[in-house]
């Protein structure tokens, strides 16, 4: 079975990868091509749309810090309404962010 690989990501279309595809397929690993961008397949896009459309709609922010604090406050509000706890993750340190920073 020939895998349909995206020409956008050269690492996936390299000769070495193409040579390994039959081996990986025999082991049950299949590759499939995703569109270059497909918001429907990215769950965060739906959440971001709802956040922009409802929680921060029409709000103007003076700078990126105010925008970040507005987004955090909106996410906290959205979480409270849906009865879930929002946790931030600090990717730079690979640990959960200080919960005190989740409020504005």
C-alpha positions in Angstrom: 0.0 0.0 0.0 1.5 3.3 -1.0 1.1 6.0 1.6 -0.2 9.4 0.5 2.3 11.8 2.1 2.2 15.6 2.2 4.8 17.3 0.0 4.8 20.1 2.6 6.8 18.2 5.2 10.0 17.1 3.5 11.0 14.9 6.4 8.0 12.6 5.7 8.8 12.4 2.0 12.4 11.7 2.3 13.8 8.7 0.4 14.7 7.0 3.7 11.1 7.3 5.0 9.6 6.2 1.6 11.8 3.1 1.8 10.6 2.3 5.3 6.9 2.7 4.5 6.3 -0.9 3.4 8.0 -2.2 6.6 6.0 0.1 8.8 2.8 -0.8 7.0 3.5 -4.5 7.6 3.9 -3.7 11.3 0.5 -2.0 11.3 1.7 1.6 11.1 -0.1 3.6 8.4 0.5 7.2 7.3 -2.2 9.5 5.9 -2.0 12.9 4.6 -3.6 15.8 6.5 -4.6 18.9 4.7 -2.1 21.8 5.1 -4.4 23.3 7.7 -7.7 21.9 8.9 -9.2 23.7 11.9 -12.0 21.1 12.2 -9.3 18.5 13.1 -7.8 20.8 15.8 -9.9 20.9 18.9 -8.3 24.0 20.2 -9.6 26.0 17.2 -13.2 25.4 18.3 -12.4 26.5 21.8 -10.5 29.6 20.6 -13.5 30.5 18.3 -15.9 30.3 21.2 -13.6 32.3 23.4 -13.3 35.1 20.8 -17.0 35.0 19.9 -18.3 35.1 23.5 -15.9 35.8 26.3 -13.7 38.5 24.8 -15.9 39.7 21.9 -15.6 43.4 21.2 -12.8 43.9 23.8 -9.9 46.0 22.9 -6.5 45.4 24.6 -3.8 48.1 24.9 -0.9 45.6 24.7 -0.1 41.9 24.6 0.1 41.6 28.4 -3.5 42.9 28.7 -4.5 40.5 26.0 -2.9 37.6 27.8 -4.6 38.5 31.1 -7.9 38.9 29.3 -7.6 35.5 27.7 -6.7 33.9 31.0 -9.6 35.6 32.7 -11.9 34.5 29.9 -10.7 30.9 30.1 -11.1 30.9 33.8 -14.7 32.2 33.4 -15.4 29.6 30.7 -14.1 26.9 32.9 -16.2 28.0 35.9 -19.3 28.0 33.8 -18.6 24.5 32.5 -17.5 23.3 36.0 -13.9 22.4 35.1 -10.6 23.6 36.5 -8.2 25.4 34.2 -4.5 24.4 34.6 -1.8 26.2 32.8 1.4 24.4 31.8 4.7 26.1 31.6 6.3 24.5 28.5 9.7 26.2 29.1 10.1 24.4 32.5 8.0 21.3 31.7 5.9 21.8 34.8 2.5 23.1 35.8 2.4 26.9 36.1 1.8 28.6 39.5 -2.0 28.3 40.0 -1.9 31.8 41.6 -1.1 33.2 38.1 -4.3 31.8 36.7 -6.4 34.7 38.1 -6.2 38.3 37.2 
